[in-house]
Amino acid sequence: MLIEITDAEMRALEYEIADPAFLYTSQIQGRAKALADQIVALEVDRCRKNGIAIPSSDEAIVVQAYEAGTVKTAERRLADELATQPPIDAPAEPGTLKAISRKQFALAVCQDGVISFDEALAWATVGTLPKILAGVLDMIPDDQVRQEAIMHLAASTQFERSHPLTPFVAYLLSSDEKTYDSAALDELWARAATL
């Protein structure tokens, strides 16, 4: 893995950190070790339950865990989850919900507590996607689908409730606290149209 930063960014880091490369390398290695420990525990448990030989090193156990399907990459888990999500229906009465502006959509989602006001403002004014959307969109493995989704969300000035990406965006914005099913999405659209 190679992380590229500009000279100015490196100088900014050096203002506070004596050795930025060491600091971030150690953070990445520490996170990798913690995740490897989780994978090893899962795979060892699977092996013990099924009478399977346990490899002699953590590295070999991690490789075996992936090969056996005990674990999957975050990208693969996201793709699997998206593929199994039931579609969110189109609005109950097509044509009854007007197109809303990016500002209205961003503000309504902000009012729902899904994104911050600063994120809503940046999205509405210059098209900077909120972290919750940008992070998940970056994980879409298909370049064309990812680019279309990013372009639609960042550059469109209006959003249609019936657009094919609307259910996908609703899924990405949903959380344990706020779920955008068909009815909630219709309500968001109607409310956003008044903002």
Stockholm file with secondary structure:
# STOCKHOLM 1.0

chainA/1-195         MLIEITDAEMRALEYEIADPAFLYTSQIQGRAKALADQIVALEVDRCRKNGIAIPSSDEAIVVQAYEAGTVKTAERRLADELATQPPIDAPAEPGTLKAISRKQFALAVCQDGVISFDEALAWATVGTLPKILAGVLDMIPDDQVRQEAIMHLAASTQFERSHPLTPFVAYLLSSDEKTYDSAALDELWARAATL
#=GR chainA/1-195 SS CCCCCCHHHHHHHHHHCSCHHHHHHHHHHHHHHHHHHHHHHHHHHHHHHHTCCCCSSHHHHHHHHHHHTSCCCHHHHHHHHHHHSCCCCCCSSTTSSCCEEHHHHHHHHHHTTSSCHHHHHHHHHHCCCCHHHHHHHTTCSCHHHHHHHHHHHHHCSEECTTSTTHHHHHHHHCCSSCCCCHHHHHHHHHHHTTC
#=GC SS_cons         CCCCCCHHHHHHHHHHCSCHHHHHHHHHHHHHHHHHHHHHHHHHHHHHHHTCCCCSSHHHHHHHHHHHTSCCCHHHHHHHHHHHSCCCCCCSSTTSSCCEEHHHHHHHHHHTTSSCHHHHHHHHHHCCCCHHHHHHHTTCSCHHHHHHHHHHHHHCSEECTTSTTHHHHHHHHCCSSCCCCHHHHHHHHHHHTTC
//
